[in-house]
Every structure is written in structure tokens, then in C-alpha cells.
Amino acid sequence: MPIIFRSDGFTFFFYSNEGSPREPVHVHVRKAGCDAKFWLFPDVCIADSYGFNPSTLRALSKIIEINIDTLNRSWHGHFGD
């Protein structure tokens, strides 16, 4: 489970086994037993969320948008595509 970065206690990561065929570029976020998954392209959007409230999800979306280049490079660097 490669961790890409941490921010305000949130962990942004992806799994090494992201399906077969592999799902499109996305990131998972976890904090205090809550989880979310965000698609990165064509726009950042929530795929799934368990436990985060709407204002936290909006804040997470902004963090992801600010760091989208790092997330995208990390994904392609890890998976080699």
C-alpha cells in the first residue's frame, strides 16, 4: 500500500493491486476509521466514501486538486504505465 503523502492526519494512498484490469487513476484517503476513494480524471470526484461528512469530502477534494500532479506521477511511477 504505497503512501503518497499525509496531510492534516489524512493518509493519501493507493493499493498495489488495483484490480484486473486496473482501475483508472484514483487515490484512497483514510483517517480515524473513515475511508474515501476519489477518481482523479477527467475531474476530481468522489467514487466512494464511508464516514466522512460532506465538508470533509470537499476539503479532501481541494487537497487532491492541489496535489494532482504528485498523485498522478506516483500512480504512473508505481504501476509503470
URFEN-V73740 format. One record per residue. RES is the residue in one letter. SS is DSSP state (H for helix, E for strand, - for the rest). NEAR is the number of other C-alpha atoms within 12 Angstrom. D_CENTER is the distance of its C-alpha to the mean C-alpha in Angstrom with 2 decimals. Layout:
RES,SS,NEAR,D_CENTER / RES,SS,NEAR,D_CENTER
//
This chain:
M,-,17,11.95 / P,-,22,11.16 / I,E,22,9.87 / I,E,28,8.84 / F,E,24,10.01 / R,E,20,11.10 / S,E,20,12.15 / D,-,15,14.66 / G,-,14,14.21 / F,E,26,10.46 / T,E,27,8.82 / F,E,34,5.47 / F,E,32,5.89 / F,-,34,6.64 / Y,-,23,10.08 / S,-,21,13.05 / N,-,14,14.38 / E,-,21,12.16 / G,-,12,15.29 / S,-,8,18.50 / P,-,7,18.43 / R,-,16,14.87 / E,-,21,12.47 / P,-,22,11.46 / V,-,33,8.70 / H,E,36,5.22 / V,E,45,1.87 / H,E,39,3.57 / V,E,43,5.36 / R,E,30,9.08 / K,E,23,12.33 / A,-,14,15.91 / G,-,14,15.54 / C,E,20,13.08 / D,E,27,9.87 / A,E,34,7.52 / K,E,33,5.53 / F,E,35,5.09 / W,E,27,7.19 / L,-,30,7.73 / F,-,20,11.44 / P,-,12,14.10 / D,-,16,12.65 / V,-,27,9.44 / C,E,25,9.97 / I,E,28,9.25 / A,E,23,9.74 / D,E,19,10.58 / S,E,25,11.20 / Y,E,20,13.67 / G,-,18,15.41 / F,-,23,13.77 / N,-,14,16.36 / P,H,14,16.19 / S,H,11,16.66 / T,H,23,13.79 / L,H,30,11.44 / R,H,19,13.17 / A,H,21,12.78 / L,H,36,9.01 / S,H,29,9.15 / K,H,20,11.63 / I,H,27,9.93 / I,H,37,7.19 / E,H,24,10.40 / I,H,16,12.29 / N,-,22,10.18 / I,H,28,9.43 / D,H,18,12.20 / T,H,21,11.11 / L,H,33,7.70 / N,H,28,9.95 / R,H,19,12.70 / S,H,26,11.00 / W,H,32,10.01 / H,H,18,13.58 / G,H,16,15.18 / H,H,21,14.15 / F,H,20,15.00 / G,-,10,17.86 / D,-,12,17.65
//
